[in-house]
């Protein structure tokens, strides 16, 4: 039954309005779960690309599981939206 629910969610996310709403909900959840201003302040102090990536990786690993889940879900939906926006589709075989 989980597969049926999974397919239902993916089909719903194929609609742009639902995707936008999901991204908005995830952004609000992230805002409530983290101190975004502190993260931006700390990340602005990084001058080297290696420091920036290291900080991002350690901040992601050091957060709670729910924050990690929100970030991964948001990244997935954002990537799916970009794919749809630029039309990266596989050719249809007749």
N, C-alpha and C positions, 0 to 999 in steps of 0.2 A: 504494500500500500504506500510505502514511502516513495517508491519510484513514481507512482501516480501523482503524489503531491509535488514531487520534484519537477515533473514534466509540466504540471499546472503552473508552478511558479515561473519556470523558464518561459512558458508561453505568454504569461502575463507581462514579463519583462521585455517581451518583444515590442510592446507598445511604448512609444516615446513618452507619453504622459505618465505612465506608471513608473518608467525608469527615472524620470525627473523627480517624481514624488518619493521614490525610494532613496535617491541620492540626497534629497533634502532632509528626509527623516534620518538618514545615517549621519549627515553633517550636524544636525541638531543633537543627536545622541553623542557624537564625538565632542561637541562643545560642552555638553553637560558632564561628560566623563573625564575630561582633561582640562588643564589650564592652557588653553591655546596661546594666550599672550606670553606665558612663560616659555613655552616651546619655541615660539617665534623669536623671542628675545635671545634664548640660548643658541638657536641655530644661526642667528645673524652674526654671532661672534666668531663663527667658523670661517676661516679665510681660505683654507686649502680644500680641494675636492675630497681628498682622502679623509680629512677630519669631518667633513660634512657627511660623507657616506658612513663613516664609523659612528658618528653621533646618531644618525638616523637609525642605523641597525641596532645599536645598543638601546636607544629609546624604545624601539619597537619590541625588542626582546624583554625589556624590563617592565613593560606595562602589564596590566591585568589581561586575562584571556578575553574578556568581553570587548575591550578596546582593540585588541588584535583582530578579533572577529569583525568588528565594525570597519576597520581599515581595509581588511582583505575583501570584504563584501563590497565596499565602496570602490575599491580598485577594479574589481571584477566588473561591476556595473558600468564604471567609467570606460574601461577598455571595450566593453560590448557596445557602448554608445559611439565611441570613436570608430569602431569597425563598421557600424551601420552608417555613420556620417559620411565616411569616405567610400563606402560601397565595396569593401573587400569581400567579395562573394566568390564562391567556387563556380566555375562554368557549368551550365546545365547540359547534361548529356542527353541526346535524343534517342 
